[in-house]
Amino acid sequence: MPEYKAYQTGTPNTKDFRTYLSRDNELCSPWHDVPLFVDDKRQVVNAVIEVPRWSNVKMEQDEICKDEFLTPLSQVMKDDKTPRYVPNIFPHRGYPWNYGTLPQTYEDPTLHDTHTNLPGHGNGVNMCELSGELAHPGQVKRVKVLGAFAVIEAGRTDWKIVVVDVANPLARELSDIGDVEPVMPGYLGTMTEWFRIWRTADEGDNGVNFVAFNGEVRDRRFALMLLERCHASWKKLMTEPTMQAKLSMKDVPIGDLNLVDQIKQLKQGEGEKIDQRAVERFHFLAANWPLAASCPGLMDISNSQ
């Protein structure tokens, strides 16, 4: 099994901060070089963590880094050039699950999604990992696909794939989306509602998203079909002439690149000061907001930080 490692460069909490990825000590792109499917059975996929559970700092392969060599993860910035933080929707801190992207996928903005009749959001497909260990940005996990739901934001379709880490003991009990509610009561409802309202913390009523199909999370078969389609869209994207300059160089030893002096693990304590009040602030929403999903190990996870 390949060994993936994350390397950070730049100053944390600034637009120059990057997280690069290596595979077996060779630099690679988390979007183009990490295979989507783990094996020929096409049932287990790789996932790249962008934002760990309970974390606020939003790291993504945004519009800028998609055009960069090796497509690293970057700090998402607001219009005023300050870092964007994921708001704390009481009682959660940041994302209530490990959040990331599935490599070698693309939601084509030039095509209308057949299920929502709206264009794709122009990025890779995002995923939400149920429970599991606290991850770190750039970590590559092997995950089992359970289901999918669509968030409609700014008139575009943004699919979220629900997954579980194959190393998680819960994976033995979870084979399809219908298995989740008996094991983790309220978790899926909390997830779809969180995505519906999370932007309202900063934008008020203008930030309300729409979750397609009345908030229904579609099953494993549907999710795998969706991934096959988005994988095909990624393959098509790779054939376009404008993409050739953006593709990563596969299998480049770290020592052979001038980047080696820049791509180093940052020393602890390095980086700019952040607005801790903004990071820690809780946002209280409507009284009917589900306070907490019943999740095995929730209290242990909270106390482990």
C-alpha positions in Angstrom: 0.0 0.0 0.0 1.5 3.4 -0.9 2.7 5.6 1.9 1.4 9.2 1.7 2.9 12.1 3.7 1.9 15.8 3.9 4.4 18.6 3.7 3.6 22.2 4.6 5.3 25.4 3.4 4.6 29.1 3.9 3.1 30.8 6.9 0.0 29.4 8.5 -3.2 31.5 8.2 -2.0 33.4 5.1 -2.7 33.1 1.4 0.8 31.6 0.9 0.3 28.6 3.2 0.3 25.3 1.3 0.1 21.6 2.1 1.8 19.3 -0.5 1.6 15.6 -0.7 4.2 12.9 -1.4 3.7 9.2 -2.2 6.5 6.8 -1.3 8.8 9.9 -0.9 7.9 11.3 -4.4 5.9 14.5 -4.8 2.4 14.0 -6.2 -0.8 15.8 -6.8 -3.7 15.0 -4.3 -6.1 15.7 -7.2 -4.5 14.0 -10.2 -2.0 11.4 -8.9 -3.9 9.7 -6.0 -6.2 7.1 -7.6 -9.9 7.3 -6.9 -10.5 3.6 -6.6 -8.3 1.5 -4.3 -8.6 -1.6 -6.5 -10.5 -3.1 -9.5 -13.6 -3.9 -7.4 -14.2 -0.1 -7.3 -16.0 -0.3 -4.0 -13.4 1.4 -1.7 -12.0 4.8 -2.6 -9.2 7.1 -1.5 -10.1 10.3 0.3 -7.8 13.3 0.9 -8.6 15.2 4.2 -8.8 18.9 3.9 -10.4 19.9 7.2 -10.2 17.6 10.2 -13.2 17.1 12.4 -13.6 19.9 15.1 -11.2 22.1 13.1 -12.0 25.6 11.9 -9.2 26.5 9.5 -10.5 25.9 6.0 -7.9 24.2 3.7 -8.9 23.3 0.2 -7.8 22.8 -3.4 -9.4 26.1 -4.3 -9.6 27.9 -7.6 -6.0 29.2 -7.2 -4.3 25.9 -6.3 -6.1 23.9 -9.0 -3.9 25.8 -11.4 -0.7 25.4 -9.4 2.0 22.7 -9.9 1.0 19.7 -7.8 -2.4 21.2 -6.9 -1.6 21.6 -3.1 -4.1 22.4 -0.4 -4.3 26.1 0.5 -5.7 28.3 3.2 -9.1 29.7 2.0 -9.1 33.5 2.3 -12.0 35.9 2.6 -12.4 39.0 0.3 -10.6 41.1 3.0 -7.5 38.8 2.7 -8.1 37.3 6.2 -8.3 33.5 6.7 -11.7 31.9 6.4 -12.8 29.9 9.4 -15.6 27.3 9.6 -18.1 28.8 12.1 -18.9 26.9 15.3 -22.6 26.0 15.1 -23.5 25.2 18.7 -22.6 22.6 20.1 -20.2 21.7 17.3 -16.7 23.2 16.7 -15.9 23.6 13.0 -16.8 20.6 10.9 -18.5 17.9 12.9 -16.7 15.3 10.7 -13.5 14.9 8.8 -14.1 16.8 5.5 -12.2 16.4 2.3 -12.2 15.6 -1.4 -12.1 12.5 -3.5 -9.2 12.5 -6.0 -9.6 12.1 -9.8 -13.2 13.5 -9.7 -14.7 16.6 -11.2 -18.1 18.2 -11.0 -18.3 19.8 -14.5 -19.6 23.4 -14.4 -20.3 23.2 -18.2 -22.9 20.4 -17.7 -26.2 20.4 -16.0 -26.5 17.7 -13.4 -29.2 15.2 -14.5 -30.5 15.0 -10.9 -30.6 18.7 -10.0 -30.7 20.3 -13.4 -28.0 22.7 -12.2 -24.3 22.9 -13.2 -21.5 21.3 -11.2 -19.5 23.5 -8.9 -16.2 23.1 -10.8 -14.2 21.2 -8.3 -13.6 17.6 -7.1 -16.3 15.8 -5.2 -16.3 16.4 -1.5 -16.7 13.8 1.2 -17.7 13.6 4.8 -16.2 10.8 6.9 -18.4 9.5 9.7 -16.8 9.5 13.2 -13.4 7.9 13.0 -10.0 9.2 14.1 -9.2 12.9 14.1 -7.3 13.3 10.8 -4.9 16.0 9.6 -4.8 18.0 6.4 -3.4 16.1 3.5 -4.0 12.7 5.1 -5.0 10.0 2.6 -7.6 7.5 3.9 -9.2 4.4 2.4 -12.9 4.8 2.8 -16.1 2.8 2.1 -18.8 4.7 0.2 -22.2 4.7 1.9 -24.3 7.4 0.2 -24.5 10.9 -1.2 -26.5 14.1 -0.9 -26.5 17.3 -2.9 -26.1 20.8 -1.5 -27.2 23.7 -3.8 -25.1 26.7 -3.3 -25.1 29.8 -5.5 -27.0 28.0 -8.2 -24.5 25.1 -8.5 -24.6 21.5 -7.5 -22.1 20.4 -4.8 -22.4 16.7 -4.1 -21.2 15.3 -0.7 -20.3 11.7 -0.5 -20.8 10.0 2.9 -18.0 7.6 3.8 -16.6 5.6 6.6 -12.9 4.8 7.1 -12.2 1.1 6.5 -10.0 1.1 9.6 -12.9 2.4 11.7 -14.5 -0.5 13.7 -17.9 0.9 12.7 -17.1 0.0 9.1 -18.0 -3.6 9.9 -21.6 -2.4 10.7 -22.0 0.1 7.9 -22.4 -1.1 4.3 -25.1 1.2 3.0 -26.7 4.5 4.0 -29.6 2.7 5.7 -27.2 1.2 8.2 -26.1 4.5 9.6 -29.2 5.6 11.6 -29.5 2.5 13.8 -25.8 2.8 14.7 -25.5 6.6 14.8 -29.0 8.0 15.5 -29.5 11.6 14.3 -26.1 11.9 12.6 -27.2 12.1 9.0 -30.0 14.6 9.9 -27.5 16.7 11.7 -25.1 16.5 8.7 -27.6 17.7 6.0 -29.0 20.4 8.3 -25.5 21.7 9.1 -24.8 22.1 5.4 -28.1 23.9 4.9 -27.4 26.6 7.5 -23.7 26.8 8.2 -23.1 29.9 6.1 -25.9 31.8 7.9 -23.5 32.3 10.8 -21.7 34.9 8.7 -24.3 35.8 6.0 -27.6 35.6 7.8 -30.6 34.5 5.7 -28.7 35.1 2.5 -26.4 32.2 3.5 -29.1 29.5 3.6 -28.3 26.6 1.3 -30.8 24.2 -0.3 -30.3 20.4 0.2 -31.8 18.6 -2.8 -34.4 15.8 -2.6 -35.8 17.2 0.7 -32.6 16.5 2.5 -32.6 12.8 1.5 -29.2 11.0 1.5 -29.1 8.7 -1.5 -27.8 5.1 -1.1 -24.5 3.5 -1.8 -25.4 2.4 -5.3 -26.4 5.9 -6.3 -23.2 7.3 -4.8 -21.0 4.9 -6.7 -22.8 5.7 -9.9 -22.2 9.4 -9.2 -18.5 8.8 -8.6 -18.1 6.9 -11.9 -19.7 9.8 -13.7 -17.5 12.4 -12.0 -14.4 10.2 -12.6 -15.3 10.2 -16.3 -15.6 14.0 -16.2 -12.1 14.3 -14.6 -10.7 12.0 -17.4 -12.3 14.3 -20.0 -10.9 17.4 -18.3 -7.4 15.9 -18.5 -7.6 15.8 -22.3 -8.3 19.6 -22.7 -5.3 21.5 -24.0 -5.6 24.2 -21.3 -5.1 21.5 -18.7 -1.7 20.2 -19.9 0.2 23.0 -18.2 -1.6 22.4 -15.0 -1.0 18.7 -14.7 1.4 17.4 -12.0 4.7 15.7 -12.7 4.2 12.1 -11.5 6.9 10.2 -9.6 9.2 13.1 -9.1 11.7 12.4 -6.2 11.5 15.2 -3.6 15.3 15.6 -3.8 15.2 16.3 -7.5 13.1 19.5 -7.1 14.1 23.0 -6.0 11.0 22.9 -3.9 12.7 20.6 -1.4 14.1 23.6 0.5 10.6 25.1 0.8 8.5 22.0 1.4 9.4 21.2 5.0 7.4 20.5 8.1 6.9 23.8 9.8 8.4 24.2 13.3 5.8 24.3 16.1 4.8 27.8 16.9 5.6 29.2 13.5 3.0 31.3 11.8 1.0 34.5 12.1 -1.4 35.1 15.0 -5.0 34.4 14.4 -8.1 36.0 15.7 -8.8 33.5 18.5 -12.1 35.1 19.3 -13.4 34.5 15.8 -12.2 30.9 15.9 -13.8 30.1 19.2 -17.0 32.0 18.9 -20.2 29.9 19.1 -23.2 30.7 16.9 -26.6 29.9 18.3 -29.4 29.2 15.8 -33.1 28.3 15.9 -34.4 26.4 18.9 -35.2 23.3 16.8 -31.6 22.9 15.7 -30.5 19.4 16.7 -28.1 19.9 19.5 -26.0 16.8 19.0 -26.2 13.6 17.0 -26.0 10.4 18.9 -22.6 9.2 17.9 -20.6 6.3 19.5 -17.5 7.8 21.2 -18.7 11.4 20.9 -17.7 12.5 24.4 -14.4 10.6 24.2 -13.6 12.3 20.9 -14.4 15.7 22.3 -12.2 15.2 25.4 -9.3 13.9 23.3 -8.2 17.3 22.0 
